[in-house]
Amino acid sequence: MTKTEIVKTDAEWQQELTPEQYRILRQKGTERPFTGEYYHNKAAGAYLCAACGQELFNSASKYESGSGWPSYWQPAAADAVDTRRDLSHAMIRTEVTCSRCGGHLGHLFDDGPQPTGLRYCINSAAMKFQPAGDA
């Protein structure tokens, strides 16, 4: 786990994020399945943290999981995300957060495709998509 680099007050986050982004990234909310903006996105590019802009995932690792959320079999870089045990909602899960700002992204499951066998199940509202070639 890396140290969070960007620390802001709740008021600052509320001012910078949309209400939906704030609910998901800062209050650990989730989108309804099959409703997220990037669920069906098949374009080449990078998925950035909607709060801080760090690259989290890229289209090369995105796949159709059938779960209702954008899914990836690996992050863009090993240190792009952090994980921690999540015992909320009477379940045992692994929460995925942005390693730079600590924003809640979604959850990690071990039912993904090879080569990792992982499924990073991520909320669209927690990300911004940057098409390939746009830097």
Z-matrix of the N, CA and C atoms (Angstrom, degrees):
N
C 1 1.452
C 2 1.525 1 108.87
N 3 1.296 2 116.42 1 133.59
C 4 1.457 3 120.73 2 -179.66
C 5 1.516 4 110.02 3 -97.27
N 6 1.296 5 115.83 4 164.88
C 7 1.458 6 121.37 5 178.55
C 8 1.526 7 109.91 6 -81.17
N 9 1.327 8 116.20 7 133.37
C 10 1.457 9 121.08 8 177.58
C 11 1.521 10 109.08 9 -63.86
N 12 1.330 11 117.09 10 126.61
C 13 1.459 12 122.55 11 -176.36
C 14 1.518 13 113.44 12 -90.61
N 15 1.326 14 117.14 13 -30.21
C 16 1.461 15 120.79 14 -177.17
C 17 1.520 16 108.72 15 -110.27
N 18 1.316 17 115.76 16 117.01
C 19 1.457 18 121.19 17 -179.64
C 20 1.523 19 108.06 18 -123.08
N 21 1.333 20 115.72 19 124.68
C 22 1.460 21 121.60 20 179.38
C 23 1.520 22 109.14 21 -135.09
N 24 1.300 23 116.40 22 161.40
C 25 1.459 24 120.49 23 176.21
C 26 1.526 25 109.38 24 -76.29
N 27 1.331 26 115.71 25 162.52
C 28 1.465 27 119.57 26 175.47
C 29 1.522 28 110.79 27 -57.66
N 30 1.310 29 116.81 28 -39.70
C 31 1.473 30 120.41 29 -179.91
C 32 1.526 31 110.91 30 -62.09
N 33 1.329 32 117.16 31 -40.81
C 34 1.466 33 120.27 32 178.33
C 35 1.525 34 110.91 33 -65.13
N 36 1.347 35 117.29 34 -43.90
C 37 1.461 36 120.24 35 178.34
C 38 1.525 37 110.71 36 -62.66
N 39 1.328 38 117.72 37 -42.59
C 40 1.464 39 120.77 38 -179.96
C 41 1.525 40 111.58 39 -61.71
N 42 1.314 41 116.56 40 -35.02
C 43 1.459 42 121.13 41 -179.85
C 44 1.532 43 111.31 42 -71.75
N 45 1.321 44 117.46 43 -34.13
C 46 1.464 45 121.93 44 -175.07
C 47 1.525 46 114.28 45 -88.69
N 48 1.318 47 118.13 46 -26.77
C 49 1.457 48 122.04 47 -174.78
C 50 1.520 49 111.48 48 -105.30
N 51 1.315 50 116.78 49 155.51
C 52 1.463 51 120.18 50 172.23
C 53 1.532 52 107.23 51 -69.63
N 54 1.320 53 118.23 52 161.64
C 55 1.469 54 119.31 53 178.04
C 56 1.538 55 112.85 54 -55.66
N 57 1.328 56 117.51 55 -40.14
C 58 1.464 57 120.69 56 179.40
C 59 1.526 58 111.22 57 -68.08
N 60 1.327 59 117.79 58 -42.24
C 61 1.462 60 120.52 59 176.99
C 62 1.530 61 110.59 60 -62.60
N 63 1.319 62 116.91 61 -42.48
C 64 1.462 63 120.33 62 179.35
C 65 1.530 64 110.73 63 -62.20
N 66 1.330 65 116.49 64 -44.79
C 67 1.467 66 121.45 65 -179.00
C 68 1.532 67 110.76 66 -59.53
N 69 1.308 68 116.67 67 -40.87
C 70 1.462 69 119.99 68 -178.59
C 71 1.528 70 111.98 69 -81.41
N 72 1.310 71 117.42 70 -54.18
C 73 1.465 72 121.12 71 -174.34
C 74 1.529 73 114.01 72 -68.88
N 75 1.313 74 117.72 73 -38.86
C 76 1.463 75 120.15 74 -174.09
C 77 1.527 76 113.97 75 -104.18
N 78 1.348 77 117.55 76 -24.91
C 79 1.462 78 120.75 77 -178.84
C 80 1.526 79 112.49 78 -110.01
N 81 1.320 80 117.13 79 8.09
C 82 1.460 81 123.79 80 176.06
C 83 1.525 82 113.24 81 61.22
N 84 1.324 83 115.51 82 39.53
C 85 1.451 84 120.86 83 176.99
C 86 1.516 85 111.38 84 -82.35
N 87 1.327 86 115.76 85 -176.03
C 88 1.461 87 121.46 86 176.87
C 89 1.521 88 109.87 87 -146.25
N 90 1.307 89 115.36 88 156.61
C 91 1.463 90 121.46 89 175.30
C 92 1.528 91 108.79 90 -84.73
N 93 1.312 92 116.23 91 157.91
C 94 1.459 93 119.75 92 170.86
C 95 1.531 94 107.25 93 -67.54
N 96 1.329 95 117.76 94 143.07
C 97 1.469 96 119.28 95 179.91
C 98 1.527 97 111.91 96 -60.11
N 99 1.312 98 115.24 97 147.64
C 100 1.467 99 125.81 98 176.64
C 101 1.529 100 113.68 99 67.29
N 102 1.326 101 118.70 100 16.34
C 103 1.466 102 121.15 101 -178.16
C 104 1.524 103 113.24 102 -114.55
N 105 1.317 104 118.82 103 -13.02
C 106 1.454 105 121.72 104 -175.05
C 107 1.516 106 113.54 105 -68.64
N 108 1.306 107 115.36 106 146.56
C 109 1.463 108 122.91 107 -177.52
C 110 1.531 109 113.13 108 -56.95
N 111 1.334 110 118.05 109 -34.41
C 112 1.460 111 120.43 110 -174.05
C 113 1.527 112 113.83 111 -102.13
N 114 1.306 113 117.34 112 5.39
C 115 1.469 114 119.51 113 -177.96
C 116 1.535 115 111.28 114 -56.68
N 117 1.319 116 117.79 115 -45.39
C 118 1.465 117 121.67 116 -177.80
C 119 1.537 118 113.28 117 -96.89
N 120 1.329 119 118.14 118 2.92
C 121 1.459 120 120.65 119 -176.99
C 122 1.531 121 111.07 120 -65.56
N 123 1.322 122 116.16 121 124.66
C 124 1.461 123 121.34 122 178.73
C 125 1.535 124 111.99 123 -117.26
N 126 1.319 125 117.40 124 5.90
C 127 1.462 126 121.73 125 -178.98
C 128 1.530 127 110.60 126 -69.92
N 129 1.320 128 115.55 127 151.06
C 130 1.461 129 121.45 128 176.48
C 131 1.523 130 109.29 129 -77.15
N 132 1.319 131 115.92 130 137.41
C 133 1.455 132 120.17 131 178.23
C 134 1.509 133 112.31 132 159.93
N 135 1.319 134 114.51 133 -165.62
C 136 1.465 135 122.34 134 -176.18
C 137 1.527 136 110.29 135 -116.83
N 138 1.313 137 115.28 136 147.94
C 139 1.462 138 122.73 137 175.81
C 140 1.523 139 107.15 138 -107.82
N 141 1.328 140 115.33 139 117.44
C 142 1.460 141 122.73 140 -175.49
C 143 1.516 142 110.47 141 -105.22
N 144 1.320 143 116.97 142 154.97
C 145 1.458 144 121.56 143 174.58
C 146 1.523 145 108.44 144 -64.40
N 147 1.328 146 117.31 145 128.50
C 148 1.467 147 121.39 146 -179.60
C 149 1.523 148 111.76 147 -68.35
N 150 1.320 149 117.77 148 -19.36
C 151 1.462 150 120.59 149 -179.21
C 152 1.528 151 113.19 150 -88.74
N 153 1.340 152 117.04 151 -41.38
C 154 1.471 153 118.45 152 -173.40
C 155 1.523 154 114.67 153 -124.70
N 156 1.320 155 118.78 154 -9.46
C 157 1.458 156 121.16 155 177.17
C 158 1.511 157 116.08 156 86.35
N 159 1.321 158 118.92 157 1.28
C 160 1.463 159 120.46 158 178.62
C 161 1.533 160 110.23 159 -67.09
N 162 1.328 161 117.12 160 138.77
C 163 1.458 162 119.91 161 175.96
C 164 1.525 163 109.22 162 -69.54
N 165 1.331 164 115.36 163 126.33
C 166 1.459 165 121.58 164 -177.34
C 167 1.524 166 112.36 165 -105.90
N 168 1.335 167 116.22 166 -48.49
C 169 1.459 168 122.91 167 -175.69
C 170 1.518 169 108.39 168 -141.40
N 171 1.323 170 116.48 169 162.43
C 172 1.461 171 118.83 170 173.13
C 173 1.522 172 109.20 171 -129.99
N 174 1.303 173 114.88 172 162.69
C 175 1.464 174 121.09 173 -173.92
C 176 1.530 175 112.72 174 -62.64
N 177 1.326 176 118.05 175 -24.00
C 178 1.461 177 120.44 176 -179.81
C 179 1.528 178 112.45 177 -64.58
N 180 1.334 179 117.73 178 -24.50
C 181 1.470 180 120.59 179 -179.72
C 182 1.530 181 112.56 180 -105.46
N 183 1.338 182 117.27 181 5.88
C 184 1.472 183 121.12 182 179.15
C 185 1.524 184 108.54 183 -82.95
N 186 1.319 185 115.75 184 141.47
C 187 1.463 186 119.75 185 177.80
C 188 1.522 187 109.89 186 -148.50
N 189 1.312 188 115.97 187 164.45
C 190 1.464 189 122.63 188 -179.65
C 191 1.525 190 108.23 189 -87.53
N 192 1.335 191 115.60 190 107.01
C 193 1.465 192 120.09 191 -177.78
C 194 1.522 193 112.53 192 -93.98
N 195 1.339 194 116.41 193 -17.56
C 196 1.457 195 120.00 194 -175.78
C 197 1.514 196 113.07 195 78.66
N 198 1.329 197 116.70 196 4.81
C 199 1.471 198 121.22 197 -175.86
C 200 1.532 199 113.24 198 -80.43
N 201 1.334 200 116.93 199 -21.84
C 202 1.459 201 120.36 200 -177.15
C 203 1.516 202 113.53 201 103.17
N 204 1.331 203 117.46 202 -4.67
C 205 1.462 204 122.24 203 177.89
C 206 1.528 205 108.86 204 -127.89
N 207 1.331 206 117.47 205 153.25
C 208 1.467 207 119.09 206 173.78
C 209 1.532 208 109.11 207 -56.20
N 210 1.324 209 116.22 208 134.65
C 211 1.463 210 120.78 209 -176.94
C 212 1.518 211 110.84 210 -128.60
N 213 1.323 212 115.05 211 144.63
C 214 1.462 213 122.77 212 -176.59
C 215 1.523 214 108.10 213 -136.22
N 216 1.333 215 117.52 214 147.12
C 217 1.457 216 119.68 215 179.10
C 218 1.528 217 113.02 216 -93.47
N 219 1.349 218 116.65 217 -6.80
C 220 1.463 219 119.96 218 173.36
C 221 1.522 220 109.39 219 -164.29
N 222 1.342 221 117.59 220 153.14
C 223 1.464 222 120.28 221 174.96
C 224 1.527 223 110.92 222 -75.09
N 225 1.316 224 116.40 223 167.76
C 226 1.469 225 122.16 224 -179.66
C 227 1.528 226 111.55 225 -62.05
N 228 1.322 227 116.70 226 -34.84
C 229 1.462 228 122.99 227 176.94
C 230 1.525 229 107.44 228 -144.34
N 231 1.309 230 116.55 229 152.21
C 232 1.464 231 120.90 230 -177.52
C 233 1.527 232 112.74 231 -56.62
N 234 1.328 233 116.38 232 -31.51
C 235 1.467 234 119.82 233 -177.29
C 236 1.533 235 113.50 234 -100.91
N 237 1.336 236 118.24 235 13.85
C 238 1.464 237 121.10 236 -178.70
C 239 1.522 238 112.37 237 -74.01
N 240 1.325 239 116.28 238 -30.77
C 241 1.462 240 120.27 239 -178.93
C 242 1.522 241 110.02 240 -129.43
N 243 1.314 242 114.52 241 157.11
C 244 1.455 243 122.30 242 172.77
C 245 1.519 244 107.52 243 -114.93
N 246 1.312 245 116.32 244 157.24
C 247 1.457 246 121.18 245 175.79
C 248 1.521 247 109.44 246 -129.35
N 249 1.331 248 114.50 247 151.15
C 250 1.466 249 119.86 248 175.92
C 251 1.513 250 108.54 249 -153.80
N 252 1.305 251 115.70 250 156.08
C 253 1.459 252 121.78 251 179.75
C 254 1.522 253 109.82 252 -67.33
N 255 1.323 254 115.89 253 135.79
C 256 1.469 255 122.88 254 -178.69
C 257 1.527 256 107.89 255 -125.03
N 258 1.324 257 116.89 256 116.61
C 259 1.457 258 122.38 257 -178.65
C 260 1.529 259 112.11 258 -106.16
N 261 1.317 260 117.37 259 14.38
C 262 1.464 261 120.79 260 -178.04
C 263 1.529 262 111.70 261 -72.38
N 264 1.312 263 115.91 262 160.45
C 265 1.467 264 123.63 263 175.95
C 266 1.530 265 112.79 264 57.71
N 267 1.341 266 116.63 265 32.92
C 268 1.468 267 123.38 266 177.46
C 269 1.528 268 112.42 267 56.74
N 270 1.327 269 116.59 268 33.42
C 271 1.467 270 122.14 269 178.54
C 272 1.521 271 108.93 270 -130.96
N 273 1.311 272 115.76 271 158.16
C 274 1.461 273 121.65 272 171.81
C 275 1.518 274 106.36 273 -109.42
N 276 1.343 275 115.55 274 112.40
C 277 1.465 276 121.22 275 -178.49
C 278 1.521 277 109.10 276 -135.75
N 279 1.318 278 115.04 277 175.67
C 280 1.461 279 121.39 278 175.20
C 281 1.523 280 107.35 279 -115.61
N 282 1.330 281 116.27 280 115.29
C 283 1.464 282 121.97 281 178.67
C 284 1.521 283 109.57 282 -78.87
N 285 1.328 284 116.19 283 142.84
C 286 1.465 285 122.63 284 175.63
C 287 1.515 286 107.76 285 -112.14
N 288 1.343 287 116.77 286 128.40
C 289 1.455 288 122.25 287 178.60
C 290 1.522 289 110.04 288 -128.26
N 291 1.325 290 116.17 289 157.30
C 292 1.462 291 121.70 290 173.78
C 293 1.525 292 107.83 291 -68.78
N 294 1.322 293 117.09 292 128.68
C 295 1.465 294 120.33 293 -178.54
C 296 1.522 295 112.52 294 -70.61
N 297 1.305 296 117.27 295 -17.93
C 298 1.467 297 120.85 296 -177.09
C 299 1.528 298 112.82 297 -88.19
N 300 1.348 299 117.32 298 -43.71
C 301 1.472 300 119.31 299 -176.09
C 302 1.525 301 113.32 300 -118.14
N 303 1.323 302 117.40 301 -5.30
C 304 1.458 303 120.46 302 177.94
C 305 1.517 304 114.71 303 79.51
N 306 1.325 305 118.13 304 6.41
C 307 1.450 306 121.20 305 -178.53
C 308 1.520 307 112.56 306 -65.41
N 309 1.336 308 116.27 307 138.84
C 310 1.468 309 122.13 308 177.16
C 311 1.526 310 109.07 309 -70.11
N 312 1.324 311 115.93 310 128.73
C 313 1.461 312 121.09 311 -178.89
C 314 1.525 313 112.01 312 -108.60
N 315 1.304 314 116.72 313 -40.46
C 316 1.454 315 122.10 314 -176.25
C 317 1.513 316 109.94 315 164.87
N 318 1.356 317 115.96 316 -142.27
C 319 1.455 318 120.47 317 -177.58
C 320 1.522 319 111.23 318 -137.61
N 321 1.327 320 114.56 319 160.11
C 322 1.459 321 123.24 320 -179.33
C 323 1.526 322 109.00 321 -113.43
N 324 1.340 323 115.65 322 133.35
C 325 1.458 324 121.54 323 179.12
C 326 1.527 325 108.87 324 -129.00
N 327 1.317 326 116.49 325 158.36
C 328 1.474 327 120.66 326 -177.09
C 329 1.525 328 112.51 327 -101.39
N 330 1.333 329 116.68 328 33.48
C 331 1.466 330 120.84 329 -179.77
C 332 1.532 331 112.35 330 -117.99
N 333 1.320 332 116.62 331 29.16
C 334 1.457 333 121.29 332 -178.22
C 335 1.521 334 112.86 333 -91.16
N 336 1.329 335 116.17 334 -179.85
C 337 1.470 336 120.68 335 -178.78
C 338 1.525 337 112.33 336 -78.79
N 339 1.291 338 115.19 337 166.42
C 340 1.465 339 121.04 338 173.40
C 341 1.529 340 107.70 339 -73.59
N 342 1.286 341 121.91 340 150.98
C 343 1.452 342 124.44 341 20.81
C 344 1.529 343 115.07 342 -90.15
N 345 1.328 344 119.92 343 -8.88
C 346 1.470 345 119.93 344 -176.44
C 347 1.519 346 113.98 345 -98.26
N 348 1.328 347 117.48 346 -27.17
C 349 1.459 348 120.75 347 -175.23
C 350 1.516 349 112.80 348 74.51
N 351 1.341 350 116.74 349 11.96
C 352 1.467 351 121.80 350 -176.52
C 353 1.525 352 111.43 351 -106.57
N 354 1.334 353 114.96 352 152.03
C 355 1.469 354 121.99 353 173.44
C 356 1.524 355 108.17 354 -128.97
N 357 1.325 356 116.19 355 105.67
C 358 1.459 357 121.77 356 171.98
C 359 1.519 358 105.63 357 -85.06
N 360 1.314 359 116.72 358 107.10
C 361 1.465 360 123.96 359 -175.70
C 362 1.534 361 106.58 360 -98.10
N 363 1.330 362 117.31 361 106.97
C 364 1.465 363 122.30 362 -164.73
C 365 1.529 364 111.67 363 -121.17
N 366 1.311 365 116.63 364 138.95
C 367 1.470 366 122.68 365 177.03
C 368 1.527 367 110.33 366 -72.90
N 369 1.332 368 116.56 367 131.61
C 370 1.468 369 120.83 368 177.53
C 371 1.522 370 111.53 369 -58.64
N 372 1.334 371 117.52 370 -40.56
C 373 1.469 372 120.81 371 -176.82
C 374 1.525 373 112.73 372 -65.26
N 375 1.327 374 117.35 373 -15.39
C 376 1.463 375 120.88 374 178.34
C 377 1.526 376 111.51 375 -84.09
N 378 1.341 377 116.49 376 -4.31
C 379 1.459 378 120.44 377 -174.35
C 380 1.526 379 112.03 378 -129.86
N 381 1.327 380 114.43 379 163.38
C 382 1.472 381 123.66 380 168.16
C 383 1.519 382 105.59 381 -126.10
N 384 1.316 383 116.54 382 139.88
C 385 1.461 384 120.26 383 -179.67
C 386 1.521 385 110.57 384 -96.05
N 387 1.314 386 116.02 385 132.53
C 388 1.466 387 122.85 386 176.91
C 389 1.530 388 107.32 387 -115.45
N 390 1.348 389 117.79 388 107.12
C 391 1.463 390 120.27 389 -179.81
C 392 1.534 391 111.72 390 -57.55
N 393 1.328 392 116.46 391 148.59
C 394 1.461 393 121.41 392 177.28
C 395 1.519 394 109.53 393 -54.87
N 396 1.311 395 116.65 394 136.81
C 397 1.463 396 121.62 395 180.00
C 398 1.523 397 113.16 396 93.30
N 399 1.335 398 118.66 397 -18.02
C 400 1.473 399 121.90 398 175.98
C 401 1.524 400 108.10 399 -93.78
N 402 1.305 401 117.26 400 112.35
C 403 1.471 402 119.72 401 -179.04
C 404 1.497 403 111.23 402 -109.99
